[in-house]
């Protein structure tokens, strides 16, 4: 019988200071520009979904100190207009000699997945194998599209093949100009990320990356479509590009999203850095970019795993790259 105690992590200033010390000791900070203090504050203090679920992870203690930790942070998904609490699993860490104890935390999170959807999008290969054996819903392949922009797009004529925004909509790069989310005009019978102005603001403000926002709003400030974009230093292992991490539209057609990306094709300097390439991804069944004038496409491996409650296992799910803790 193990002498280590597994329990829910109880957040407090003292507990968080101990957790930050443990995370710094058991691995490097995720990026040089993002401390664990910043990341945990984003997960729990600034998160508009935080009230939806009290769990902040599991810890294993031995001799009155943390020896292993598995993090969780609340998020939300939706079917139609119903907001469904969900969770992201993240940061499974253990001190040497306690690696085997992490299996106990995984069983706890597996049990959690019977009541809420739990997302894993940064699992290491060994954990991916465990999640598959545990019956997780897996999405591991995407189609990556590469598009030329600026002078390259003019040279091959693709800049003229992108649609323009509807005359009733205008482009904004400032989320502060968004007052509301336009009602969906498309089918809402699928599981997808919950969207609100607060959730969008929180996602874009992550300390992990510098995100750029491109939105299409009407005269009342209602958001009809958006792109969340970041710099991708190595695309197809060769070129720097702007990467679309998430694309959304309230409409039942792709034109508003294509028009936003087309504007970036024609004006690659608007995000502050002129890049000659853009890239997007689509999971199986997502035809959003099929009519876009891509230069080249290829299949790419990703890591999206979801523990789904029984009630959601037969519901179609819309997947995006910006899901789980991948960007948080």
C-alpha positions as CSV (number, residue, x, y, z in Angstrom):
1,X,0.0,0.0,0.0
2,X,1.3,3.4,-0.9
3,X,2.4,5.8,1.9
4,X,1.8,8.8,-0.4
5,X,-1.5,10.6,0.1
6,X,-3.6,11.7,-3.0
7,X,-6.0,14.5,-2.6
8,X,-7.6,17.4,-4.4
9,X,-5.3,20.4,-4.6
10,X,-6.7,23.2,-2.4
11,X,-5.6,26.6,-3.7
12,X,-4.5,29.3,-1.4
13,X,-1.5,31.8,-1.4
14,X,0.6,29.4,0.6
15,X,-0.4,26.3,-1.4
16,X,0.2,28.1,-4.7
17,X,3.7,29.2,-3.6
18,X,4.5,25.6,-2.7
19,X,3.0,24.4,-6.1
20,X,5.1,26.9,-8.1
21,X,8.2,25.8,-6.3
22,X,7.4,22.1,-7.1
23,X,6.7,22.9,-10.8
24,X,9.9,24.9,-11.1
25,X,11.9,22.0,-9.5
26,X,10.4,19.3,-11.6
27,X,10.7,20.9,-15.0
28,X,11.7,24.1,-16.8
29,X,9.1,26.9,-17.0
30,X,7.0,26.4,-20.1
31,X,8.5,29.4,-21.9
32,X,11.2,31.9,-21.0
33,X,8.6,34.7,-21.0
34,X,5.9,32.9,-19.0
35,X,6.4,32.1,-15.3
36,X,4.3,29.5,-13.5
37,X,2.9,32.3,-11.3
38,X,1.5,34.0,-14.4
39,X,0.2,30.8,-15.9
40,X,-1.6,29.6,-12.7
41,X,-3.1,33.1,-12.3
42,X,-4.4,32.9,-15.8
43,X,-5.9,29.5,-15.2
44,X,-7.7,30.2,-12.0
45,X,-7.8,33.9,-11.0
46,X,-8.6,35.5,-14.4
47,X,-10.6,32.6,-15.9
48,X,-14.3,33.5,-16.4
49,X,-15.1,29.8,-16.3
50,X,-13.5,29.3,-12.9
51,X,-16.9,29.4,-11.0
52,X,-18.2,26.5,-13.1
53,X,-16.1,23.9,-11.3
54,X,-14.1,23.9,-8.0
55,X,-11.4,21.4,-9.0
56,X,-7.9,22.8,-9.5
57,X,-6.1,19.5,-9.8
58,X,-4.8,16.6,-7.7
59,X,-1.7,16.4,-5.7
60,X,0.2,13.5,-4.1
61,X,2.0,14.3,-0.8
62,X,4.6,12.4,1.1
63,X,6.2,13.6,4.3
64,X,4.1,16.7,4.2
65,X,5.3,17.9,0.8
66,X,4.1,17.7,-2.9
67,X,5.7,14.9,-4.8
68,X,3.3,14.8,-7.7
69,X,0.7,17.0,-9.3
70,X,-1.8,16.8,-12.1
71,X,-3.5,20.1,-13.0
72,X,-7.0,21.0,-14.1
73,X,-8.7,24.2,-15.1
74,X,-12.3,24.9,-15.8
75,X,-13.5,25.8,-19.3
76,X,-16.9,25.5,-21.0
77,X,-18.5,24.0,-24.1
78,X,-21.9,24.2,-25.6
79,X,-24.6,22.3,-27.5
80,X,-26.9,24.9,-28.9
81,X,-27.4,27.6,-26.3
82,X,-26.6,25.4,-23.3
83,X,-23.4,26.1,-21.5
84,X,-21.7,22.9,-20.3
85,X,-18.9,23.0,-17.8
86,X,-15.8,21.2,-19.0
87,X,-12.2,20.8,-17.8
88,X,-8.7,20.9,-19.2
89,X,-6.1,18.5,-17.8
90,X,-2.6,19.8,-17.7
91,X,0.9,19.5,-16.3
92,X,1.3,16.0,-15.0
93,X,4.5,16.1,-12.9
94,X,6.2,13.9,-10.3
95,X,9.5,13.8,-8.5
96,X,11.8,10.9,-9.2
97,X,10.7,7.8,-7.3
98,X,7.0,8.8,-7.5
99,X,6.4,8.5,-11.2
100,X,4.2,5.4,-10.7
101,X,2.0,7.4,-8.4
102,X,0.7,9.6,-11.3
103,X,-1.4,6.6,-12.4
104,X,-3.6,7.2,-9.4
105,X,-4.2,10.8,-10.5
106,X,-5.1,9.7,-14.0
107,X,-7.7,7.4,-12.5
108,X,-9.2,10.3,-10.6
109,X,-9.3,12.4,-13.8
110,X,-10.8,9.4,-15.6
111,X,-13.6,9.3,-13.0
112,X,-14.0,13.1,-13.5
113,X,-14.6,12.5,-17.2
114,X,-17.8,10.6,-16.4
115,X,-19.4,13.9,-15.3
116,X,-17.7,16.6,-17.5
117,X,-15.7,16.6,-20.6
118,X,-12.0,16.6,-19.9
119,X,-9.5,17.7,-22.6
120,X,-5.9,16.7,-23.0
121,X,-4.0,18.5,-25.8
122,X,-0.4,18.4,-24.6
123,X,-0.1,14.8,-23.5
124,X,3.3,13.1,-24.0
125,X,3.3,9.9,-26.2
126,X,3.2,7.6,-23.2
127,X,0.2,9.4,-21.8
128,X,-1.5,9.3,-25.2
129,X,-1.3,5.5,-25.1
130,X,-2.8,5.4,-21.7
131,X,-5.6,7.8,-22.7
132,X,-6.4,5.6,-25.7
133,X,-6.6,2.5,-23.4
134,X,-8.9,4.5,-21.1
135,X,-11.4,5.0,-23.9
136,X,-10.7,8.7,-24.7
137,X,-12.1,10.2,-27.9
138,X,-9.1,10.9,-30.1
139,X,-8.4,13.5,-32.8
140,X,-4.8,13.1,-33.9
141,X,-4.8,14.3,-37.6
142,X,-5.4,17.6,-39.2
143,X,-5.0,18.9,-42.7
144,X,-2.6,21.9,-42.8
145,X,-3.0,24.5,-45.5
146,X,-0.4,27.0,-46.6
147,X,-1.3,30.2,-48.3
148,X,1.0,32.9,-49.8
149,X,0.4,36.5,-48.9
150,X,1.5,40.0,-50.0
151,X,3.7,40.0,-53.1
152,X,3.7,36.2,-53.3
153,X,-0.1,36.2,-53.5
154,X,-0.1,38.9,-56.1
155,X,2.5,37.0,-58.2
156,X,0.3,33.9,-58.5
157,X,-3.0,35.8,-58.5
158,X,-4.4,34.2,-55.4
159,X,-5.0,37.5,-53.7
160,X,-8.0,38.1,-56.0
161,X,-9.5,34.7,-55.1
162,X,-10.4,35.6,-51.6
163,X,-13.9,37.1,-50.9
164,X,-14.4,40.6,-49.4
165,X,-16.4,41.2,-46.2
166,X,-20.1,41.8,-46.5
167,X,-20.9,45.5,-46.7
168,X,-22.8,45.3,-43.4
169,X,-19.7,44.2,-41.6
170,X,-16.4,45.9,-40.9
171,X,-13.0,44.6,-39.8
172,X,-11.7,45.2,-36.3
173,X,-8.3,44.3,-34.8
174,X,-9.4,45.5,-31.3
175,X,-11.5,43.1,-29.2
176,X,-12.6,46.1,-27.1
177,X,-14.8,47.1,-30.0
178,X,-16.8,43.9,-29.7
179,X,-20.0,44.4,-27.6
180,X,-21.7,41.0,-28.1
181,X,-21.7,37.8,-30.0
182,X,-24.0,37.6,-33.0
183,X,-26.7,34.8,-32.8
184,X,-25.7,31.7,-34.7
185,X,-27.3,31.2,-38.1
186,X,-26.0,27.7,-38.5
187,X,-26.8,24.3,-37.0
188,X,-26.1,24.2,-33.2
189,X,-26.5,20.5,-32.7
190,X,-22.8,19.8,-32.2
191,X,-20.4,20.1,-29.2
192,X,-18.1,23.1,-29.5
193,X,-16.3,25.7,-27.4
194,X,-18.5,28.1,-25.5
195,X,-18.1,31.6,-26.8
196,X,-18.6,34.9,-25.0
197,X,-16.8,38.2,-25.1
198,X,-15.3,37.4,-21.7
199,X,-14.1,33.9,-22.8
200,X,-12.6,35.4,-25.9
201,X,-10.8,38.1,-24.0
202,X,-9.4,35.6,-21.5
203,X,-8.2,33.3,-24.3
204,X,-6.4,36.1,-26.1
205,X,-4.8,37.4,-22.9
206,X,-2.9,34.1,-22.2
207,X,0.7,34.7,-21.1
208,X,1.8,31.8,-23.2
209,X,1.7,33.5,-26.5
210,X,1.1,36.8,-28.2
211,X,-2.2,36.4,-30.0
212,X,-3.7,38.7,-32.7
213,X,-7.4,39.1,-33.1
214,X,-9.2,39.8,-36.4
215,X,-13.0,40.2,-36.2
216,X,-15.9,41.1,-38.3
217,X,-18.5,43.2,-36.5
218,X,-21.7,45.0,-37.4
219,X,-22.7,48.5,-36.6
220,X,-23.9,47.5,-33.1
221,X,-20.5,45.8,-32.3
222,X,-21.9,42.3,-32.6
223,X,-19.2,39.8,-33.6
224,X,-20.1,37.7,-36.7
225,X,-16.7,36.1,-37.3
226,X,-13.2,36.1,-36.0
227,X,-9.7,34.7,-36.3
228,X,-7.2,34.1,-33.5
229,X,-3.7,34.2,-35.0
230,X,-0.1,33.7,-33.8
231,X,3.3,33.7,-35.3
232,X,4.5,30.2,-36.3
233,X,8.3,30.2,-36.7
234,X,8.6,26.9,-38.7
235,X,5.8,25.9,-41.0
236,X,6.3,22.9,-43.3
237,X,9.8,23.0,-41.5
238,X,10.8,25.8,-43.8
239,X,9.0,29.1,-43.5
240,X,7.7,31.6,-41.0
241,X,3.9,32.2,-41.2
242,X,0.9,33.6,-39.4
243,X,-1.0,30.6,-38.0
244,X,-4.7,30.6,-37.5
245,X,-5.3,28.9,-34.2
246,X,-9.1,29.3,-34.3
247,X,-11.7,30.5,-36.8
248,X,-15.4,31.0,-36.0
249,X,-18.4,32.4,-37.7
250,X,-22.0,32.8,-36.6
251,X,-23.1,32.3,-40.2
252,X,-23.9,29.1,-42.1
253,X,-21.2,29.8,-44.7
254,X,-17.5,30.2,-44.6
255,X,-17.3,33.6,-46.5
256,X,-16.9,35.9,-43.4
257,X,-13.9,33.9,-42.2
258,X,-12.4,33.6,-45.6
259,X,-12.8,37.4,-46.1
260,X,-10.9,38.0,-42.8
261,X,-8.0,35.8,-43.9
262,X,-8.1,37.3,-47.4
263,X,-7.7,40.8,-45.9
264,X,-4.5,39.5,-44.2
265,X,-3.4,38.0,-47.5
266,X,-3.7,41.4,-49.2
267,X,-2.3,43.4,-46.2
268,X,0.2,41.2,-44.4
269,X,1.6,44.2,-42.5
270,X,-1.5,44.8,-40.4
271,X,-0.5,42.5,-37.6
272,X,2.8,44.4,-37.1
273,X,5.1,42.0,-38.9
274,X,5.1,41.3,-42.6
275,X,5.1,37.6,-43.3
276,X,4.8,36.0,-46.7
277,X,2.9,33.0,-45.6
278,X,-0.3,32.1,-43.7
279,X,-1.3,28.6,-42.4
280,X,-4.5,27.1,-41.2
281,X,-5.5,23.6,-39.9
282,X,-8.7,21.6,-40.2
283,X,-9.8,18.5,-38.4
284,X,-11.6,15.7,-40.3
285,X,-15.1,16.8,-41.3
286,X,-14.3,20.5,-41.2
287,X,-14.6,22.0,-44.7
288,X,-14.0,25.6,-43.7
289,X,-10.8,26.0,-45.8
290,X,-11.7,23.7,-48.7
291,X,-12.5,26.5,-51.1
292,X,-9.6,28.7,-50.1
293,X,-6.7,29.1,-52.6
294,X,-4.1,27.1,-50.7
295,X,-0.6,26.8,-52.1
296,X,0.0,23.3,-50.6
297,X,-1.7,21.0,-48.1
298,X,-0.5,18.1,-46.0
299,X,-1.6,15.8,-43.2
300,X,-0.1,16.6,-39.8
301,X,-0.2,14.8,-36.4
302,X,-1.7,16.6,-33.4
303,X,-2.6,15.6,-29.9
304,X,-6.3,16.1,-29.0
305,X,-7.8,13.7,-26.5
306,X,-11.2,14.0,-24.8
307,X,-12.7,12.0,-22.0
308,X,-16.5,12.3,-22.7
309,X,-19.4,11.6,-20.4
310,X,-21.7,8.9,-21.7
311,X,-24.4,11.5,-22.6
312,X,-21.9,13.2,-25.0
313,X,-20.3,10.2,-26.7
314,X,-22.7,10.2,-29.7
315,X,-22.8,14.0,-30.1
316,X,-20.8,15.4,-33.0
317,X,-17.9,17.4,-31.8
318,X,-16.3,20.4,-33.6
319,X,-12.6,20.5,-32.9
320,X,-10.2,23.4,-33.1
321,X,-6.5,23.7,-32.5
322,X,-7.1,26.3,-29.7
323,X,-8.6,23.8,-27.3
324,X,-7.5,22.3,-24.0
325,X,-4.4,23.7,-22.4
326,X,-2.4,24.0,-25.6
327,X,-2.7,27.8,-25.6
328,X,-3.3,28.3,-21.9
